[in-house]
Amino acid sequence: MTGSPLPPKSFRISKKNNLFDLLDFHIHIARLPRPEEISRALVRRGYKAVLVACEPWEWERIEALLPLWKDSAIPCFGIHPMIAANLNREELAALRSLLHKYPQAFVGECGLDKRFPGYAPGEIQESVFQTQAEMALEMQRPLMLHSVGDSRRLLKILEGAGFSPTCGQPIFHRFSGDAEIVKRALALNALFSLHLDSFRKKSFCRALPLIPAERIRFETDADESFLMPSPEALESNLQECVRRFEWLKMERDSENL
């Protein structure tokens, strides 16, 4: 069951909405079938994206794709919690070198995930995440976050690492948190990247009015599990995310009249 009513099919995205210009803030383009072909087609359509790579083989594929995207993409290199338990020092060193090679790159996606080994407090996921958070602060890069489980614990790690209103910028990928999470994240200068699944949680839908419009982004989070990964489907998915955001915002604004 969705957290908010779906907008009617007749509801259209406002032409005045400057939040949306085909910017996909989180896509795993290297995990899609025929990534070169899809990349070329998306660039022709004016699509812009943050290209996320969260394990070493994916870093290499994103590097190979970047020339196709030119100025239409920002790379994002990191270590996902799903592989944290198998990480070695050489891979962390390789990540640091890659981030130095691409000064425009974001760090991540990284964070905590209860579905994978090493999730408990003090275990390897926490250590690998903290290392990347410190890299992001040191290099003054945005930090793409992954959180499945305890977002409050993730926030506590960010706060302890030194993130603040004037230091660092975390990005809450596929965000669906409640009002408490929103308020604490805003205090860390966070951005909130919304996915279609974000709107399934009632607590998120209630918290959405707390987020300033300039802190909101939209994403497909498309990877190998994305159904029918054509350029048209990706564009449609992103547009539908914006449409649901605008509908929910309109509903909340009318409730406050």
ABEGO torsion letter per residue (X at the ends): XBABBBBBAABBBBAABAABAGBBABBBAAABBGAAAAAAAAAAAGBBBBBBBABAAAAAAAAAAAAAAEAABBBBBBBBAAAAAABBAAAAAAAAAAAAABAABBBOBBEBBAABBGABBGBAAAAAAAAAAAAAAAAGBBBBBBBBEBAAAAAAAAAAAGBBAABEBBBBBGBABBAAAAAAAAAAGBBBBBBAAAAABAAAAAAAAABBAAABBBBAGBBAABBGBBAAAAAAAAAAAAAAAAAAAAAAAAAAX
